[in-house]
Amino acid sequence: MAKAAEPALMIATSNFTGGIGGRNITIREGMIFRADDMAVQTWPYAFRAIVIHESNPEPRIESATAAPGEKRGA
């Protein structure tokens, strides 16, 4: 089984202020950051991954070819 991808988006779990690169930054609960953002890298304990749920359990499969006797649309 393939390993799950790392989360792309993280959400702040609390309000706090800290320093990054010589400047103060204020983080508010609920703010969303990319997982590779310096704030997430500096304070990983203050963020959690955003999980996106799907209601459709069927995998999305796209047909790459036409059925017998059919021509693919252009």
C-alpha positions as CSV (number, residue, x, y, z in Angstrom):
1,M,0.0,0.0,0.0
2,A,1.3,3.5,-0.9
3,K,2.3,5.8,1.9
4,A,-0.2,8.7,2.5
5,A,0.9,12.1,1.2
6,E,2.1,14.6,3.7
7,P,-0.6,17.2,4.5
8,A,-0.5,20.2,2.2
9,L,-2.4,22.6,4.5
10,M,-2.2,23.1,8.3
11,I,-4.5,25.1,10.6
12,A,-3.5,27.0,13.7
13,T,-5.0,25.5,16.9
14,S,-4.5,28.6,19.1
15,N,-3.6,32.3,19.1
16,F,0.0,33.2,19.7
17,T,2.8,35.7,18.7
18,G,6.4,34.8,18.0
19,G,9.4,35.8,16.1
20,I,10.5,34.6,12.6
21,G,13.4,36.2,10.7
22,G,13.7,39.1,13.1
23,R,10.1,40.2,13.0
24,N,7.1,39.4,15.2
25,I,4.2,37.5,13.7
26,T,0.8,37.0,15.2
27,I,-1.0,33.7,14.5
28,R,-4.7,33.5,15.1
29,E,-6.6,30.2,15.8
30,G,-8.1,29.0,12.5
31,M,-5.5,30.6,10.2
32,I,-4.4,28.3,7.4
33,F,-0.8,27.9,6.3
34,R,1.0,25.6,3.8
35,A,2.8,22.8,5.6
36,D,6.2,24.2,4.4
37,D,5.5,27.7,5.8
38,M,8.1,29.0,8.3
39,A,5.5,29.4,11.0
40,V,4.5,25.7,10.8
41,Q,8.2,24.7,10.7
42,T,9.0,26.8,13.7
43,W,5.9,25.9,15.9
44,P,4.7,22.5,14.6
45,Y,2.9,21.8,17.9
46,A,0.6,24.8,17.3
47,F,-0.9,23.4,14.1
48,R,-2.8,20.4,12.9
49,A,-3.3,19.0,9.4
50,I,-6.5,19.8,7.5
51,V,-8.2,16.6,6.6
52,I,-10.4,16.7,3.5
53,H,-13.2,14.0,3.6
54,E,-15.0,12.6,0.6
55,S,-18.5,11.2,0.7
56,N,-17.9,9.1,-2.4
57,P,-15.9,6.0,-1.5
58,E,-15.6,5.0,-5.2
59,P,-12.3,5.9,-6.8
60,R,-12.5,8.3,-9.7
61,I,-11.5,6.4,-12.8
62,E,-11.3,8.1,-16.1
63,S,-11.7,6.1,-19.4
64,A,-8.7,6.7,-21.6
65,T,-10.0,5.1,-24.7
66,A,-13.2,4.9,-26.7
67,A,-15.4,1.8,-26.4
68,P,-15.4,-0.6,-29.4
69,G,-16.8,1.1,-32.4
70,E,-16.7,4.6,-30.9
71,K,-14.3,7.4,-31.7
72,R,-12.9,9.6,-29.0
73,G,-14.1,13.2,-28.9
74,A,-11.7,15.9,-29.9
